[in-house]
Amino acid sequence: MSVTTAPLVVALVGIDGCGKTSVAHELRRQAGNEQDVTVLHTIRPHEAPNGPLHELSRQLEELSAAADRLRSPQLKIATFYLQLATYGPAQRLAIDAWRPRVIVADRHPLVDSLVYLPLYARSLARSATAPAPPPAVLPVDPRVLLGVRAWARRIGCDTDLFRLGDELLAMHALPAHELIAHLRDAFAIELPDVVVLLDVPLEQAIRRLDGRGRGTEIHESAAQLAAVARGYDQVLDRLSAAGVAVLRVHEPGGVAQVAAAVAA
């Protein structure tokens, strides 16, 4: 009987527009096979050709865009959490199917939760007006809501997505070690072995986002992106102190540096 060795899990993180997805795609291309390097997309698993949950992933992406249009932190963080929750099944399937040497994760549920939960909680607290009441009808296809609520029910979450958002935003006040422990159990995953921060100038990230062809997300203003960058710095300092390997990569040469870390 062969002994299964756990893969090295490398998480790519950084502000939107830093190049995470481009680096992930290039690493997949260079590897050429899933047994050497399997790439998982935490927020949009439908971008991984061999990954599961493609239909659910597209439904969650549509709901996330609706949250941006509504400017609703509650709906946005609820959708974000439900997206993060797809990572565990995708990782388990990849390990079972491919026994990969390395898993490269475009974002990571435990790392990104520590960054974005406080961000959206502060954003809501700073709002000069009371949050708008949830709309009677969300601006998405009813089949999208059916799929998303079924997923929320399956993983034990409130199917009232605005109430779920309020519950999640309240969690930001937990001490970091308690929040990590809670999310580790909820997502049924562990911290990554290596976290790679793709650190690019804010102006460069904004230019990339402007040319992306998708709508702007709530957190993609210059001020919010700067806050996200500070959040990553704080979270990665904390994880590094806890023994997680952290690599900060500055462009140019980002792909080569990450590839070297993956090959190590």
KEKETOR-247363 format. One line per 2 residues: their letters; for each residue x, y, z of C-alpha. Coordinates in nm, 3 decimals, always signed. Last residue first. Example, Ala and Ser with C-alpha at 12.3 -4.5 7.8 and 13.67 -1.06 7.14 Angstrom:
2
sa = +1.367 -0.106 +0.714 | +1.230 -0.450 +0.780
This chain:
264
aa = +1.173 +2.418 -0.322 | +0.985 +2.402 -0.652
va = +0.690 +2.606 -0.523 | +0.922 +2.873 -0.382
aa = +1.114 +2.889 -0.710 | +0.787 +2.919 -0.903
vq = +0.687 +3.207 -0.674 | +1.012 +3.389 -0.747
av = +0.988 +3.325 -1.122 | +0.624 +3.436 -1.134
gg = +0.697 +3.760 -0.950 | +0.993 +3.861 -1.162
pe = +0.903 +4.229 -1.172 | +0.738 +4.266 -0.926
hv = +0.781 +4.240 -0.551 | +0.732 +3.908 -0.375
rl = +0.686 +3.882 +0.001 | +0.734 +3.526 +0.127
va = +0.577 +3.404 +0.451 | +0.642 +3.064 +0.613
vg = +0.384 +2.999 +0.885 | +0.542 +2.966 +1.231
aa = +0.306 +3.163 +1.454 | +0.522 +3.477 +1.426
sl = +0.486 +3.447 +1.049 | +0.109 +3.423 +1.087
rd = +0.096 +3.746 +1.290 | +0.323 +3.932 +1.048
lv = +0.109 +3.794 +0.765 | -0.209 +3.929 +0.925
qd = -0.065 +4.277 +0.982 | +0.081 +4.309 +0.632
yg = -0.237 +4.168 +0.477 | -0.448 +4.423 +0.661
ra = -0.224 +4.708 +0.551 | -0.274 +4.600 +0.189
va = -0.650 +4.574 +0.244 | -0.654 +4.928 +0.386
al = -0.467 +5.054 +0.079 | -0.722 +4.875 -0.139
qa = -0.999 +5.047 +0.058 | -0.852 +5.393 +0.005
as = -0.789 +5.337 -0.366 | -1.143 +5.207 -0.416
eh = -1.168 +4.833 -0.478 | -1.338 +4.722 -0.155
ie = -1.695 +4.748 -0.284 | -1.613 +4.567 -0.607
tg = -1.578 +4.747 -0.939 | -1.748 +4.588 -1.238
rg = -1.562 +4.345 -1.459 | -1.366 +4.428 -1.776
rg = -1.024 +4.392 -1.616 | -0.871 +4.706 -1.759
dl = -0.961 +4.929 -1.465 | -0.850 +4.655 -1.226
rr = -0.507 +4.641 -1.386 | -0.468 +5.016 -1.361
ia = -0.574 +5.003 -0.995 | -0.311 +4.738 -0.921
qe = -0.039 +4.950 -1.081 | -0.140 +5.256 -0.879
lp = -0.132 +5.057 -0.555 | +0.225 +4.945 -0.614
vd = +0.263 +4.566 -0.618 | +0.321 +4.319 -0.335
ll = +0.232 +3.962 -0.426 | +0.222 +3.807 -0.078
vv = +0.318 +3.440 -0.082 | +0.189 +3.236 +0.212
vd = +0.359 +2.900 +0.272 | +0.239 +2.593 +0.462
pl = -0.124 +2.699 +0.435 | -0.341 +2.713 +0.748
ei = -0.562 +2.408 +0.791 | -0.897 +2.313 +0.642
af = -1.241 +2.198 +0.758 | -1.401 +2.532 +0.654
ad = -1.599 +2.575 +0.978 | -1.335 +2.408 +1.196
rl = -1.048 +2.618 +1.063 | -1.278 +2.920 +1.071
ha = -1.341 +2.884 +1.444 | -0.975 +2.817 +1.524
il = -0.865 +3.114 +1.313 | -1.119 +3.340 +1.484
eh = -1.006 +3.224 +1.827 | -0.639 +3.283 +1.744
ap = -0.719 +3.628 +1.603 | -0.911 +3.746 +1.909
la = -1.280 +3.781 +1.821 | -1.401 +4.130 +1.724
hm = -1.422 +4.034 +1.355 | -1.696 +3.784 +1.442
al = -1.967 +4.055 +1.441 | -1.922 +4.092 +1.065
le = -2.001 +3.723 +1.021 | -2.328 +3.739 +1.213
dg = -2.436 +4.055 +1.027 | -2.360 +3.888 +0.694
lr = -2.560 +3.580 +0.791 | -2.854 +3.808 +0.871
fl = -2.819 +3.962 +0.525 | -2.795 +3.617 +0.366
dt = -3.106 +3.475 +0.530 | -3.007 +3.114 +0.462
dc = -2.825 +3.103 +0.796 | -2.522 +2.879 +0.767
gi = -2.482 +2.505 +0.833 | -2.268 +2.408 +0.535
rr = -2.559 +2.254 +0.342 | -2.797 +2.537 +0.431
aw = -2.559 +2.797 +0.286 | -2.518 +2.583 -0.027
ar = -2.895 +2.552 -0.070 | -2.921 +2.928 -0.017
vg = -2.672 +2.988 -0.297 | -2.846 +2.754 -0.541
ll = -3.194 +2.890 -0.474 | -3.064 +3.246 -0.488
vr = -2.909 +3.186 -0.829 | -3.228 +3.021 -0.952
pd = -3.415 +3.339 -0.862 | -3.199 +3.528 -1.117
vp = -3.037 +3.823 -0.944 | -3.142 +4.173 -0.837
lv = -3.247 +4.073 -0.483 | -3.617 +4.110 -0.409
ap = -3.753 +4.269 -0.092 | -3.435 +4.473 -0.065
pp = -3.246 +4.446 +0.263 | -3.283 +4.762 +0.471
ap = -3.021 +5.027 +0.397 | -2.749 +5.045 +0.656
at = -2.779 +5.349 +0.884 | -2.601 +5.657 +0.757
as = -2.257 +5.804 +0.816 | -2.091 +5.470 +0.745
ra = -1.782 +5.427 +0.959 | -1.917 +5.116 +1.134
ls = -2.003 +4.950 +0.801 | -1.655 +5.007 +0.661
ra = -1.498 +4.894 +0.987 | -1.689 +4.565 +0.971
yl = -1.602 +4.528 +0.603 | -1.230 +4.560 +0.668
pl = -1.237 +4.355 +0.988 | -1.386 +4.055 +0.801
yv = -1.163 +4.112 +0.497 | -0.813 +4.052 +0.631
ls = -0.860 +3.763 +0.874 | -1.101 +3.600 +0.629
dv = -0.835 +3.627 +0.358 | -0.580 +3.421 +0.550
lp = -0.816 +3.144 +0.659 | -0.994 +3.110 +0.326
hr = -0.682 +3.121 +0.106 | -0.626 +3.331 -0.205
da = -0.529 +3.177 -0.542 | -0.424 +2.849 -0.383
vi = -0.123 +2.658 -0.517 | -0.133 +2.292 -0.418
vr = +0.202 +2.114 -0.441 | +0.308 +1.749 -0.479
pr = -0.038 +1.658 -0.602 | -0.215 +1.335 -0.500
wa = -0.431 +1.381 -0.810 | -0.787 +1.267 -0.736
di = -0.794 +1.250 -0.355 | -0.579 +1.559 -0.305
al = -0.770 +1.758 -0.566 | -1.106 +1.648 -0.423
rq = -1.003 +1.750 -0.071 | -0.883 +2.089 -0.194
ap = -1.203 +2.156 -0.387 | -1.421 +2.049 -0.092
gy = -1.228 +2.286 +0.139 | -1.223 +2.577 -0.106
ta = -1.599 +2.605 -0.155 | -1.633 +2.766 +0.190
lq = -1.444 +3.073 +0.070 | -1.726 +3.147 -0.174
ly = -1.985 +3.117 +0.104 | -1.777 +3.357 +0.313
ft = -1.753 +3.607 +0.027 | -2.129 +3.586 -0.028
ai = -2.195 +3.666 +0.337 | -1.929 +3.940 +0.327
kl = -2.091 +4.105 +0.026 | -2.449 +4.070 +0.152
qp = -2.360 +4.240 +0.480 | -2.132 +4.502 +0.323
sr = -2.415 +4.611 +0.090 | -2.318 +4.856 -0.183
lr = -2.629 +4.737 -0.376 | -2.428 +4.713 -0.699
da = -2.144 +4.544 -0.512 | -2.384 +4.296 -0.350
aa = -2.524 +4.218 -0.696 | -2.171 +4.143 -0.819
sl = -2.127 +3.904 -0.527 | -2.456 +3.734 -0.621
ee = -2.332 +3.675 -0.975 | -2.001 +3.537 -0.845
lq = -2.190 +3.309 -0.607 | -2.396 +3.170 -0.894
rs = -2.081 +3.120 -1.103 | -1.918 +2.926 -0.819
le = -2.231 +2.717 -0.767 | -2.220 +2.615 -1.134
hl = -1.849 +2.534 -1.121 | -1.868 +2.332 -0.798
pg = -1.568 +2.106 -0.871 | -1.222 +2.173 -1.014
np = -1.057 +2.026 -1.323 | -1.068 +2.347 -1.529
ae = -0.992 +2.577 -1.233 | -1.162 +2.910 -1.315
hp = -1.493 +2.762 -1.191 | -1.339 +2.772 -0.843
ri = -1.396 +3.149 -0.833 | -1.315 +3.273 -0.482
th = -1.062 +3.007 -0.377 | -0.910 +2.934 -0.716
lv = -0.717 +2.609 -0.686 | -0.398 +2.528 -0.878
tv = -0.261 +2.173 -0.875 | +0.115 +2.142 -0.921
dq = +0.305 +1.818 -0.989 | +0.017 +1.575 -1.006
en = -0.202 +1.826 -1.191 | +0.015 +1.836 -1.501
ga = +0.188 +2.094 -1.721 | +0.384 +2.250 -1.437
qr = +0.470 +2.563 -1.636 | +0.111 +2.619 -1.746
rl = -0.025 +2.571 -1.395 | +0.235 +2.813 -1.259
eh = +0.140 +3.062 -1.529 | -0.230 +3.039 -1.441
av = -0.154 +3.094 -1.071 | +0.069 +3.394 -1.149
st = -0.206 +3.550 -1.361 | -0.465 +3.479 -1.091
kg = -0.259 +3.643 -0.817 | -0.159 +3.947 -1.027
cg = -0.176 +4.235 -0.778 | -0.506 +4.361 -0.921
di = -0.705 +4.289 -0.607 | -0.478 +4.320 -0.306
gv = -0.250 +4.035 -0.210 | -0.247 +3.660 -0.156
la = -0.106 +3.348 -0.319 | -0.133 +3.050 -0.084
vv = +0.114 +2.759 -0.108 | +0.000 +2.421 +0.023
lp = +0.271 +2.153 +0.022 | +0.094 +1.827 -0.044
at = +0.032 +1.565 +0.225 | +0.217 +1.243 +0.151
tv = +0.004 +0.937 +0.083 | +0.178 +0.609 +0.164
sm = +0.140 +0.340 -0.098 | +0.000 +0.000 +0.000
